[in-house]
């Protein structure tokens, strides 16, 4: 018996490579695909006009004034990106212990939403109600005697969510991880006549080291007192993450998010399998910067890794990804 027949006898004539032999075959049997419809583009907003301010820790990403952000979002819409997520970097003098600027109707985030919806009405706008861009201590909630107080924070973010919806936000994405906030936001939005505004819950936000560059982008890294371990989920706990998501589902979340992304693909899969709701992952700043830095040093093929990582989110069950690569990916996909 020759070696070929011996191999066939051992494998039972199963040859996995038959489906890999040519490009046309690989395309024919491909299980998951990344399209522009999977992309949500996070952007950073600063006061003023005519500003495009590169973020040192996030090569290729800039803070933009509202006028420049509107121009960028028009380009994103033309490329087919369905939604953007906005994050403000407000003036330090407007930040205080309670994040009171979050309750100013014409604050930076709400001005941005109104301007984008006026200029680019067909793109979705997703806003966050966490207080960290507005507080003087960098925490996501109200700090009292060294403790992030849950219920007082929830009351405030509900009011902020209604104002964001008033400004035109399509989806409220609460990321501060306070207990009970999804149900409270749903009730607040409905009472204010915003029944059609969705909630994309940061259902499983882990206490991760991957957020560093983001905190530089919104200028909270030097402000943070202590850590966020008392309200974010431990990276060790997958079952707790699923339980957390289950509560948000019960409270009326329309969509669920896992943050960070790549180190938590197992959680993405578990949540999608458990609840069947639209599930998203946030490829956070540290993940983005790792890829960019390695590519800039010539250690990896940055474009290939960019596409591979996003495809992995799809394989893990995600319906979409928040990623700072969104514009680069959309342009690449447009070329075919």
BARO-158510 format. One record per residue (C-alpha): x, y, z; residue number from 1. Coordinates in steps of 0.001 Angstrom, whole numbers. Example, Ala and Ser with C-alpha at 12.3 -4.5 7.8 and 13.67 -1.06 7.14 Angstrom:
2
NODE       X       Y       Z pos
NODE   12300   -4500    7800   1
NODE   13670   -1060    7140   2
END
This chain:
336
NODE       X       Y       Z pos
NODE       0       0       0   1
NODE    1474    3385    -975   2
NODE    1574    6342    1388   3
NODE   -1433    8080    -222   4
NODE   -3644    5048     281   5
NODE   -2381    4702    3834   6
NODE   -3342    8319    4620   7
NODE   -6785    7838    3041   8
NODE   -7334    4704    5091   9
NODE   -6430    6523    8298  10
NODE   -8567    9620    7583  11
NODE  -11500    7780    6088  12
NODE  -11077    9699    2821  13
NODE  -11660   13014    4628  14
NODE   -9413   15676    3201  15
NODE  -10010   19095    4769  16
NODE   -7638   20695    2267  17
NODE  -10032   20019    -608  18
NODE  -12033   23044     521  19
NODE   -8898   25175     791  20
NODE   -7251   24391   -2530  21
NODE   -8127   27567   -4426  22
NODE   -9200   31145   -3778  23
NODE  -12641   30600   -5321  24
NODE  -13222   27585   -3098  25
NODE  -12099   29372      51  26
NODE  -14470   32228    -730  27
NODE  -17282   29799   -1433  28
NODE  -17052   28084    1956  29
NODE  -16133   31091    4104  30
NODE  -18247   31063    7256  31
NODE  -18016   34708    8347  32
NODE  -17603   37980    6519  33
NODE  -16833   41529    7562  34
NODE  -18777   44290    5819  35
NODE  -19101   48023    6261  36
NODE  -22470   47367    7918  37
NODE  -20593   45866   10895  38
NODE  -18762   49095   11771  39
NODE  -19418   51745   14403  40
NODE  -16889   54579   14469  41
NODE  -16039   56150   17869  42
NODE  -14984   59802   17629  43
NODE  -13660   62350   20138  44
NODE  -15032   65902   20304  45
NODE  -13440   69083   21691  46
NODE  -14764   72623   22046  47
NODE  -13904   75268   19463  48
NODE  -13799   75259   15680  49
NODE  -11380   74196   12989  50
NODE   -9646   71767   15363  51
NODE   -8152   68415   14402  52
NODE   -5887   67490   17310  53
NODE   -3922   64231   16934  54
NODE   -3917   61981   20010  55
NODE    -343   60910   20746  56
NODE   -1337   57575   22282  57
NODE   -3654   56696   19378  58
NODE   -1802   57191   16075  59
NODE   -4242   58094   13307  60
NODE   -6969   59247   15720  61
NODE   -7691   62908   16494  62
NODE   -9936   64979   18687  63
NODE  -12156   67118   16491  64
NODE  -14199   70237   16983  65
NODE  -17852   69903   16016  66
NODE  -17435   71415   12538  67
NODE  -14598   69042   11690  68
NODE  -16472   66114   13183  69
NODE  -19446   66861   10941  70
NODE  -17157   66791    7900  71
NODE  -15645   63482    9015  72
NODE  -19053   61943    9701  73
NODE  -20241   62960    6228  74
NODE  -17300   61020    4811  75
NODE  -18107   58055    7054  76
NODE  -21704   58084    5864  77
NODE  -20611   58235    2231  78
NODE  -18485   55136    2868  79
NODE  -21546   53333    4223  80
NODE  -20670   53302    7933  81
NODE  -24062   53001    9654  82
NODE  -23326   54667   13006  83
NODE  -20884   56704   15040  84
NODE  -20327   56935   18799  85
NODE  -19333   60265   20321  86
NODE  -17114   60999   23332  87
NODE  -16438   64532   24622  88
NODE  -13254   66092   25978  89
NODE  -14705   69102   27781  90
NODE  -12870   71973   29421  91
NODE  -11340   71192   32815  92
NODE  -13108   74137   34423  93
NODE  -16465   72539   33571  94
NODE  -15644   69290   35401  95
NODE  -16717   68887   39013  96
NODE  -17357   66273   41686  97
NODE  -20798   65339   40358  98
NODE  -20252   65783   36614  99
NODE  -22944   68431   36533 100
NODE  -22142   69482   32965 101
NODE  -23723   66234   31816 102
NODE  -27056   67884   32704 103
NODE  -26518   70997   30589 104
NODE  -28849   70730   27605 105
NODE  -26428   72367   25168 106
NODE  -23260   70736   26438 107
NODE  -20601   69567   24020 108
NODE  -22003   66086   23464 109
NODE  -25515   67344   22767 110
NODE  -24310   70125   20479 111
NODE  -22392   67497   18537 112
NODE  -25410   65232   18204 113
NODE  -27640   68049   16999 114
NODE  -25073   69219   14435 115
NODE  -24469   65719   13083 116
NODE  -28160   64824   12840 117
NODE  -28834   68088   11000 118
NODE  -25986   67611    8517 119
NODE  -25984   63813    8182 120
NODE  -29477   62667    9195 121
NODE  -29093   59125    7873 122
NODE  -26225   58088   10123 123
NODE  -26926   56690   13580 124
NODE  -25625   58584   16610 125
NODE  -24806   56607   19755 126
NODE  -24130   58535   22969 127
NODE  -22767   57459   26336 128
NODE  -24142   58728   29650 129
NODE  -21213   57754   31873 130
NODE  -19982   60700   33915 131
NODE  -16217   60240   33544 132
NODE  -15788   62949   30845 133
NODE  -17575   65386   33168 134
NODE  -16131   64634   36621 135
NODE  -13088   66145   38270 136
NODE  -12084   62739   39656 137
NODE  -12354   60679   36447 138
NODE  -14884   58163   37741 139
NODE  -17986   57119   35815 140
NODE  -20326   58055   38656 141
NODE  -20762   60446   41566 142
NODE  -18064   60071   44222 143
NODE  -19139   60452   47876 144
NODE  -16635   59808   50694 145
NODE  -14542   57587   48473 146
NODE  -17511   55565   47201 147
NODE  -19198   55711   43790 148
NODE  -22835   56042   44811 149
NODE  -25125   53927   42668 150
NODE  -28645   55314   42906 151
NODE  -27720   58999   42826 152
NODE  -25599   58325   39765 153
NODE  -28464   56467   38089 154
NODE  -30837   59381   38725 155
NODE  -28390   61747   37059 156
NODE  -27618   59610   34040 157
NODE  -31330   59120   33380 158
NODE  -31738   62887   33160 159
NODE  -28663   63111   30940 160
NODE  -30004   60329   28702 161
NODE  -33271   62203   28153 162
NODE  -31320   65342   27192 163
NODE  -29191   63336   24779 164
NODE  -32324   61908   23193 165
NODE  -33812   65407   23015 166
NODE  -30705   66458   21062 167
NODE  -31281   63643   18549 168
NODE  -29345   60645   19838 169
NODE  -30634   57436   18270 170
NODE  -29159   55046   20838 171
NODE  -28162   55621   24445 172
NODE  -25197   53463   25458 173
NODE  -24727   53527   29245 174
NODE  -21186   52443   30108 175
NODE  -20873   53379   33783 176
NODE  -21964   49920   35058 177
NODE  -24304   51141   37788 178
NODE  -26893   48591   38919 179
NODE  -30405   49162   37606 180
NODE  -29490   51855   35133 181
NODE  -30895   50208   31994 182
NODE  -34400   49904   33397 183
NODE  -34267   53428   34812 184
NODE  -33099   54870   31489 185
NODE  -35831   52982   29634 186
NODE  -38487   54371   31941 187
NODE  -37050   57874   31673 188
NODE  -36869   57807   27888 189
NODE  -40404   56440   27560 190
NODE  -41822   59025   29939 191
NODE  -40174   61776   27881 192
NODE  -41694   60475   24633 193
NODE  -38529   58774   23371 194
NODE  -39930   55258   23016 195
NODE  -38035   54801   19746 196
NODE  -34623   55621   21201 197
NODE  -32727   52381   21741 198
NODE  -30431   51270   24546 199
NODE  -27142   49561   23748 200
NODE  -26016   48438   27141 201
NODE  -22348   48113   27985 202
NODE  -23540   44871   29525 203
NODE  -20107   43511   30348 204
NODE  -17497   46190   30891 205
NODE  -14373   44750   32448 206
NODE  -11881   46438   34743 207
NODE   -9194   46290   32096 208
NODE   -5777   47718   31412 209
NODE   -6705   48286   27775 210
NODE   -8401   51658   28343 211
NODE   -5299   53812   28856 212
NODE   -5147   55643   25514 213
NODE   -8883   56423   25682 214
NODE   -8387   58119   29026 215
NODE   -5693   60251   27442 216
NODE   -8087   61104   24607 217
NODE  -10730   62511   26982 218
NODE   -8145   63828   29470 219
NODE   -9159   61752   32479 220
NODE   -5985   59695   32977 221
NODE   -4424   62288   35284 222
NODE   -7660   62833   37183 223
NODE   -8593   59296   38212 224
NODE   -8538   58765   41961 225
NODE   -8165   55080   42788 226
NODE   -9533   52492   40365 227
NODE  -12863   51295   38971 228
NODE  -12801   47780   40414 229
NODE  -15867   48362   42599 230
NODE  -18162   48769   39599 231
NODE  -16457   47222   36560 232
NODE  -16296   43416   36178 233
NODE  -13119   41500   37062 234
NODE  -11339   40110   33982 235
NODE  -11401   36733   35769 236
NODE  -15192   36452   35787 237
NODE  -17029   35185   32711 238
NODE  -20110   33801   34458 239
NODE  -20589   37029   36393 240
NODE  -20465   38889   33073 241
NODE  -23282   36750   31682 242
NODE  -25342   37338   34845 243
NODE  -24768   41082   34504 244
NODE  -25950   40965   30897 245
NODE  -29032   38976   31922 246
NODE  -30118   41779   34247 247
NODE  -29777   44318   31451 248
NODE  -31864   42118   29174 249
NODE  -34572   41899   31849 250
NODE  -34504   45677   32235 251
NODE  -35119   46284   28535 252
NODE  -31779   46597   26753 253
NODE  -32191   46433   22977 254
NODE  -28555   45521   22304 255
NODE  -25619   44285   24361 256
NODE  -21963   45227   24260 257
NODE  -18774   43548   25471 258
NODE  -15851   45825   26339 259
NODE  -12922   45326   25752 260
NODE  -13085   43017   22777 261
NODE  -10258   40724   21732 262
NODE   -9403   39361   25171 263
NODE  -13103   38648   25772 264
NODE  -14245   36830   22627 265
NODE  -15460   33962   24799 266
NODE  -17812   36381   26558 267
NODE  -19076   37684   23206 268
NODE  -19957   34120   22217 269
NODE  -21578   33265   25537 270
NODE  -23750   36376   25525 271
NODE  -24886   35928   21951 272
NODE  -25729   32281   22588 273
NODE  -27503   33033   25871 274
NODE  -29721   35929   24818 275
NODE  -29835   36144   21027 276
NODE  -29931   39954   21136 277
NODE  -27820   42048   18766 278
NODE  -24362   41802   20324 279
NODE  -21491   44218   19836 280
NODE  -17886   44444   20945 281
NODE  -15755   47517   21496 282
NODE  -12244   47154   20106 283
NODE  -10896   49607   22645 284
NODE   -8058   52103   22493 285
NODE   -5402   49790   23907 286
NODE   -6218   47105   21356 287
NODE   -6082   49650   18543 288
NODE   -2817   51176   19739 289
NODE   -1096   47794   20096 290
NODE   -1781   47036   16457 291
NODE    -786   50511   15260 292
NODE    2433   50577   17284 293
NODE    3542   47135   16141 294
NODE    2738   48004   12529 295
NODE    4600   51317   12746 296
NODE    7660   49394   13944 297
NODE    7381   46964   11058 298
NODE    6766   44011   13344 299
NODE    3386   43035   11862 300
NODE    1329   43652    8754 301
NODE    -997   46241   10293 302
NODE   -3692   46111    7635 303
NODE   -3856   42343    7688 304
NODE   -4086   42241   11487 305
NODE   -6719   44985   11448 306
NODE   -8948   42931    9177 307
NODE   -8210   39650   10946 308
NODE   -9115   40948   14391 309
NODE  -12408   42410   13196 310
NODE  -13312   39182   11422 311
NODE  -12629   37341   14684 312
NODE  -15344   39413   16358 313
NODE  -17773   38208   13710 314
NODE  -16715   34602   14276 315
NODE  -17351   35089   18003 316
NODE  -20969   36013   17308 317
NODE  -20803   39806   17197 318
NODE  -23248   41672   14996 319
NODE  -20978   44692   14887 320
NODE  -17833   46280   16281 321
NODE  -16991   49702   17634 322
NODE  -13518   50306   16263 323
NODE  -11165   53211   15636 324
NODE  -10205   51392   12438 325
NODE  -13706   51941   11010 326
NODE  -12729   54505    8389 327
NODE   -9667   52561    7247 328
NODE  -11694   49357    7011 329
NODE  -14545   51051    5140 330
NODE  -12123   52472    2575 331
NODE  -10457   49079    2126 332
NODE  -13806   47311    1701 333
NODE  -14918   49949    -811 334
NODE  -11946   49062   -3002 335
NODE  -13076   45416   -3055 336
END
